[in-house]
Amino acid sequence: MGEEIEARLAWLEKELEMLTACVRDLRAELARTKGTAADKEKTEERQQVLGEGYANLARLYQEGYHICPMHFGTLRRGEECLVCTMLLRR
């Protein structure tokens, strides 16, 4: 009877070790997944902000204002500005 109990305990210890290893691996995978999701969200937010900024600059240029650093905010008087158009194409 004592040998049977020892055999069961040994089996349970091995099972516990395997389960502990599985839990550790799953936690590591979860941490990687959360990190990847957070990075993806930050990238999407950054792209959205850049997209909004670009749209605002394009709108200002269409309204007749310079968006280039040298003349930013001044009226273009209907003429095209090479520097402004190059900024919009980037």
Backbone as CSV, one residue per row, in Angstrom:
resi,resn,N_x,N_y,N_z,CA_x,CA_y,CA_z,C_x,C_y,C_z
1,MET,0.825,-1.189,0.000,0.000,0.000,0.000,0.868,1.252,0.000
2,GLY,1.961,1.251,0.735,2.857,2.400,0.800,3.523,2.683,-0.535
3,GLU,3.857,1.607,-1.293,4.483,1.790,-2.602,3.505,2.429,-3.581
4,GLU,2.253,2.054,-3.470,1.227,2.612,-4.356,1.046,4.095,-4.101
5,ILE,1.060,4.507,-2.868,0.928,5.924,-2.514,2.141,6.698,-3.013
6,GLU,3.346,6.126,-2.829,4.556,6.791,-3.318,4.519,6.941,-4.839
7,ALA,4.044,5.935,-5.549,3.947,5.991,-7.003,2.963,7.082,-7.433
8,ARG,1.839,7.167,-6.741,0.851,8.219,-7.048,1.414,9.605,-6.769
9,LEU,2.132,9.750,-5.656,2.744,11.039,-5.331,3.774,11.441,-6.388
10,ALA,4.574,10.498,-6.830,5.572,10.783,-7.862,4.864,11.215,-9.149
11,TRP,3.796,10.503,-9.508,3.034,10.859,-10.707,2.434,12.258,-10.578
12,LEU,1.870,12.558,-9.399,1.282,13.883,-9.170,2.339,14.982,-9.224
13,GLU,3.535,14.728,-8.696,4.610,15.709,-8.749,5.015,16.002,-10.201
14,LYS,5.098,14.945,-11.027,5.433,15.152,-12.442,4.340,15.952,-13.145
15,GLU,3.091,15.620,-12.851,1.971,16.347,-13.446,2.006,17.816,-13.026
16,LEU,2.292,18.059,-11.759,2.372,19.418,-11.244,3.488,20.195,-11.938
17,GLU,4.637,19.557,-12.138,5.746,20.204,-12.836,5.346,20.570,-14.265
18,MET,4.662,19.642,-14.961,4.237,19.918,-16.332,3.214,21.052,-16.376
19,LEU,2.271,21.038,-15.452,1.261,22.090,-15.411,1.879,23.449,-15.087
20,THR,2.842,23.452,-14.169,3.533,24.697,-13.820,4.280,25.245,-15.027
21,ALA,4.940,24.364,-15.783,5.645,24.788,-16.991,4.666,25.343,-18.020
22,CYS,3.506,24.698,-18.171,2.487,25.184,-19.104,1.985,26.568,-18.704
23,VAL,1.735,26.750,-17.436,1.264,28.044,-16.940,2.320,29.115,-17.201
24,ARG,3.573,28.797,-16.935,4.665,29.750,-17.164,4.737,30.130,-18.649
25,ASP,4.628,29.141,-19.541,4.671,29.411,-20.984,3.483,30.259,-21.431
26,LEU,2.309,29.950,-20.902,1.114,30.726,-21.262,1.211,32.166,-20.772
27,ARG,1.754,32.364,-19.594,1.931,33.734,-19.083,2.904,34.510,-19.952
28,ALA,3.990,33.864,-20.370,4.966,34.516,-21.244,4.333,34.881,-22.582
29,GLU,3.541,33.969,-23.126,2.865,34.232,-24.398,1.866,35.373,-24.258
30,LEU,1.151,35.398,-23.155,0.192,36.471,-22.902,0.899,37.813,-22.801
31,ALA,2.029,37.847,-22.119,2.793,39.088,-21.991,3.254,39.569,-23.365
32,ARG,3.713,38.642,-24.213,4.137,39.029,-25.569,2.954,39.554,-26.366
33,THR,1.813,38.911,-26.239,0.618,39.326,-26.972,0.175,40.708,-26.531
34,LYS,0.168,40.951,-25.232,-0.221,42.273,-24.734,0.737,43.329,-25.229
35,GLY,2.026,43.030,-25.224,3.022,43.983,-25.715,2.820,44.275,-27.179
36,THR,2.531,43.264,-27.967,2.306,43.444,-29.398,1.050,44.260,-29.642
37,ALA,0.001,43.984,-28.906,-1.250,44.724,-29.071,-1.063,46.186,-28.690
38,ALA,-0.337,46.437,-27.615,-0.100,47.814,-27.183,0.733,48.561,-28.218
39,ASP,1.758,47.906,-28.771,2.576,48.531,-29.804,1.746,48.844,-31.039
40,LYS,0.876,47.930,-31.404,0.032,48.131,-32.580,-0.913,49.310,-32.362
41,GLU,-1.491,49.408,-31.162,-2.388,50.518,-30.855,-1.649,51.847,-30.916
42,LYS,-0.425,51.896,-30.378,0.362,53.129,-30.427,0.674,53.526,-31.859
43,THR,1.021,52.560,-32.686,1.320,52.840,-34.090,0.092,53.369,-34.806
44,GLU,-1.060,52.750,-34.553,-2.295,53.206,-35.189,-2.660,54.613,-34.740
45,GLU,-2.471,54.917,-33.450,-2.753,56.252,-32.948,-1.823,57.271,-33.599
46,ARG,-0.541,56.927,-33.714,0.437,57.818,-34.327,0.086,58.073,-35.789
47,GLN,-0.308,57.025,-36.515,-0.682,57.187,-37.915,-1.939,58.037,-38.050
48,GLN,-2.875,57.868,-37.124,-4.093,58.667,-37.168,-3.762,60.141,-36.952
49,VAL,-2.882,60.448,-35.995,-2.500,61.825,-35.728,-1.775,62.406,-36.935
50,LEU,-0.848,61.637,-37.524,-0.144,62.105,-38.713,-1.120,62.329,-39.857
51,GLY,-2.073,61.447,-40.018,-3.077,61.607,-41.066,-3.919,62.855,-40.867
52,GLU,-4.288,63.136,-39.634,-5.067,64.335,-39.334,-4.240,65.586,-39.595
53,GLY,-2.958,65.553,-39.214,-2.072,66.700,-39.454,-1.897,66.969,-40.934
54,TYR,-1.702,65.897,-41.697,-1.555,66.035,-43.141,-2.825,66.612,-43.750
55,ALA,-3.970,66.110,-43.313,-5.248,66.602,-43.833,-5.430,68.084,-43.510
56,ASN,-5.022,68.493,-42.327,-5.140,69.908,-41.956,-4.238,70.777,-42.817
57,LEU,-3.003,70.318,-43.062,-2.093,71.088,-43.922,-2.631,71.178,-45.342
58,ALA,-3.141,70.069,-45.853,-3.699,70.076,-47.203,-4.889,71.027,-47.287
59,ARG,-5.730,71.038,-46.258,-6.884,71.949,-46.238,-6.429,73.398,-46.231
60,LEU,-5.426,73.719,-45.406,-4.901,75.086,-45.368,-4.354,75.497,-46.732
61,TYR,-3.632,74.602,-47.377,-3.065,74.917,-48.687,-4.184,75.148,-49.708
62,GLN,-5.225,74.316,-49.666,-6.347,74.482,-50.582,-7.100,75.783,-50.327
63,GLU,-7.068,76.250,-49.088,-7.725,77.515,-48.759,-6.889,78.719,-49.166
64,GLY,-5.679,78.456,-49.681,-4.866,79.553,-50.212,-3.749,80.021,-49.293
65,TYR,-3.394,79.239,-48.295,-2.331,79.628,-47.375,-1.066,78.798,-47.613
66,HIS,0.069,79.396,-47.326,1.338,78.662,-47.377,1.411,77.711,-46.192
67,ILE,1.992,76.544,-46.437,2.247,75.602,-45.342,3.743,75.346,-45.197
68,CYS,4.546,75.977,-46.024,5.999,75.815,-45.940,6.542,76.630,-44.764
69,PRO,7.663,76.222,-44.197,8.194,76.923,-43.025,8.536,78.395,-43.263
70,MET,8.939,78.735,-44.492,9.368,80.118,-44.743,8.205,81.108,-44.737
71,HIS,7.038,80.679,-45.190,5.891,81.593,-45.327,4.637,81.050,-44.664
72,PHE,4.785,80.183,-43.707,3.650,79.482,-43.113,2.563,80.458,-42.672
73,GLY,1.348,80.183,-43.132,0.187,80.960,-42.706,-0.081,82.208,-43.517
74,THR,0.819,82.592,-44.409,0.561,83.779,-45.232,-0.197,83.356,-46.487
75,LEU,-0.955,84.302,-47.058,-1.735,84.010,-48.257,-0.817,83.763,-49.449
76,ARG,-1.205,82.826,-50.309,-0.416,82.521,-51.497,-0.793,83.427,-52.661
77,ARG,-1.860,84.133,-52.585,-2.342,85.026,-53.648,-2.581,84.267,-54.956
78,GLY,-3.077,83.045,-54.850,-3.443,82.271,-56.024,-2.297,81.568,-56.729
79,GLU,-1.077,81.826,-56.354,0.062,81.192,-57.025,0.458,79.906,-56.299
80,GLU,1.000,78.962,-57.056,1.467,77.711,-56.473,2.823,77.954,-55.807
81,CYS,3.071,77.229,-54.725,4.364,77.300,-54.031,5.025,75.936,-54.146
82,LEU,6.202,75.918,-54.745,6.909,74.664,-54.961,7.229,73.962,-53.641
83,VAL,7.638,74.718,-52.627,7.997,74.127,-51.338,6.757,73.523,-50.670
84,CYS,5.645,74.236,-50.718,4.401,73.722,-50.131,3.964,72.439,-50.820
85,THR,4.000,72.427,-52.148,3.562,71.232,-52.863,4.488,70.061,-52.594
86,MET,5.775,70.310,-52.432,6.712,69.224,-52.110,6.411,68.672,-50.714
87,LEU,6.048,69.533,-49.773,5.682,69.067,-48.435,4.442,68.178,-48.484
88,LEU,3.491,68.547,-49.313,2.268,67.756,-49.413,2.513,66.411,-50.082
89,ARG,3.465,66.344,-50.985,3.749,65.103,-51.689,4.532,64.122,-50.842
90,ARG,5.218,64.592,-49.827,6.020,63.712,-48.960,5.135,62.840,-48.213
